[in-house]
Amino acid sequence: MAILLGILMTAVFTRIPVAHIYVNEAGARTIIVGGHQAVAAPDWPGTYLVTPRFADTAFWPNATLDFQNGAPVTLPRRDIVLWVYRG
């Protein structure tokens, strides 16, 4: 039981490396207000391309995105259209 609890705790606090994500307009506004850049995605009309470095795991209804510069931004997962992971 202790091993399972340890695995769960590790999974909850792990940060996942992200290459980039596509967000909808509401997500782009949240990221821009947070002081980061969101540009219109040329290959997917109506979405915005964002390049965070890390994100938290998928256990929570909100996603916290860590950027190279500046503060992390938290937005609802429903605003994220597509995740592209590194590695």
C-alpha positions as a Markdown table, in Angstrom:
| # | Residue | x | y | z |
|---|---|---|---|---|
| 1 | Met | 0.0 | 0.0 | 0.0 |
| 2 | Ala | 2.9 | 2.4 | 0.8 |
| 3 | Ile | 4.4 | 1.8 | -2.6 |
| 4 | Leu | 1.1 | 2.7 | -4.3 |
| 5 | Leu | 0.8 | 5.8 | -2.3 |
| 6 | Gly | 4.4 | 6.8 | -3.2 |
| 7 | Ile | 3.7 | 6.2 | -6.9 |
| 8 | Leu | 0.5 | 8.3 | -6.7 |
| 9 | Met | 2.3 | 11.2 | -4.9 |
| 10 | Thr | 5.1 | 11.2 | -7.5 |
| 11 | Ala | 2.6 | 11.3 | -10.3 |
| 12 | Val | 0.7 | 14.1 | -8.8 |
| 13 | Phe | 3.7 | 16.4 | -8.4 |
| 14 | Thr | 5.5 | 15.5 | -11.7 |
| 15 | Arg | 6.0 | 18.2 | -14.3 |
| 16 | Ile | 5.7 | 17.1 | -17.9 |
| 17 | Pro | 7.9 | 18.6 | -20.6 |
| 18 | Val | 5.8 | 20.3 | -23.4 |
| 19 | Ala | 7.0 | 21.3 | -26.8 |
| 20 | His | 4.0 | 23.5 | -27.5 |
| 21 | Ile | 0.2 | 23.5 | -27.1 |
| 22 | Tyr | -2.7 | 24.8 | -29.0 |
| 23 | Val | -5.3 | 26.8 | -27.1 |
| 24 | Asn | -8.7 | 28.4 | -27.9 |
| 25 | Glu | -9.3 | 32.2 | -27.7 |
| 26 | Ala | -10.1 | 32.1 | -24.0 |
| 27 | Gly | -6.9 | 30.3 | -23.2 |
| 28 | Ala | -4.9 | 32.7 | -25.3 |
| 29 | Arg | -6.4 | 35.7 | -23.4 |
| 30 | Thr | -5.5 | 34.1 | -20.1 |
| 31 | Ile | -1.9 | 33.4 | -21.2 |
| 32 | Ile | -1.5 | 37.0 | -22.6 |
| 33 | Val | -2.8 | 38.5 | -19.4 |
| 34 | Gly | -0.2 | 36.3 | -17.6 |
| 35 | Gly | 2.5 | 38.1 | -19.5 |
| 36 | His | 3.3 | 35.5 | -22.1 |
| 37 | Gln | 2.9 | 35.2 | -25.9 |
| 38 | Ala | 0.2 | 33.4 | -27.8 |
| 39 | Val | 0.2 | 33.6 | -31.6 |
| 40 | Ala | -2.4 | 32.6 | -34.1 |
| 41 | Ala | -1.6 | 29.1 | -35.3 |
| 42 | Pro | -1.1 | 29.1 | -39.1 |
| 43 | Asp | -1.9 | 25.4 | -39.4 |
| 44 | Trp | -5.1 | 25.4 | -37.3 |
| 45 | Pro | -7.5 | 28.4 | -37.8 |
| 46 | Gly | -9.2 | 29.6 | -34.6 |
| 47 | Thr | -6.4 | 28.3 | -32.3 |
| 48 | Tyr | -3.4 | 29.9 | -30.8 |
| 49 | Leu | 0.1 | 28.5 | -30.4 |
| 50 | Val | 1.8 | 28.7 | -27.0 |
| 51 | Thr | 5.2 | 27.3 | -26.0 |
| 52 | Pro | 5.4 | 26.6 | -22.3 |
| 53 | Arg | 8.3 | 24.5 | -21.0 |
| 54 | Phe | 6.4 | 22.3 | -18.5 |
| 55 | Ala | 2.9 | 21.5 | -17.5 |
| 56 | Asp | 1.4 | 19.6 | -14.6 |
| 57 | Thr | -0.1 | 16.2 | -14.9 |
| 58 | Ala | -3.7 | 15.5 | -16.2 |
| 59 | Phe | -5.2 | 14.7 | -12.8 |
| 60 | Trp | -6.6 | 18.2 | -12.2 |
| 61 | Pro | -9.4 | 20.2 | -14.0 |
| 62 | Asn | -6.9 | 23.1 | -14.5 |
| 63 | Ala | -3.5 | 23.1 | -16.1 |
| 64 | Thr | -0.6 | 25.0 | -14.7 |
| 65 | Leu | 1.8 | 26.0 | -17.5 |
| 66 | Asp | 5.4 | 26.9 | -16.6 |
| 67 | Phe | 7.2 | 29.2 | -19.1 |
| 68 | Gln | 10.9 | 29.9 | -19.5 |
| 69 | Asn | 10.5 | 33.5 | -18.4 |
| 70 | Gly | 7.8 | 34.9 | -16.0 |
| 71 | Ala | 5.2 | 33.5 | -13.7 |
| 72 | Pro | 3.3 | 30.2 | -14.3 |
| 73 | Val | -0.2 | 30.5 | -15.8 |
| 74 | Thr | -3.2 | 28.4 | -14.7 |
| 75 | Leu | -6.1 | 27.9 | -17.2 |
| 76 | Pro | -9.0 | 25.4 | -17.5 |
| 77 | Arg | -8.1 | 22.2 | -19.5 |
| 78 | Arg | -11.1 | 22.8 | -21.7 |
| 79 | Asp | -9.2 | 25.8 | -23.2 |
| 80 | Ile | -6.4 | 23.5 | -24.4 |
| 81 | Val | -7.1 | 22.1 | -27.8 |
| 82 | Leu | -4.0 | 20.0 | -28.3 |
| 83 | Trp | -0.9 | 19.0 | -26.3 |
| 84 | Val | 2.4 | 18.3 | -28.1 |
| 85 | Tyr | 4.9 | 16.7 | -25.7 |
| 86 | Arg | 8.7 | 16.8 | -25.9 |
| 87 | Gly | 10.6 | 13.6 | -26.1 |
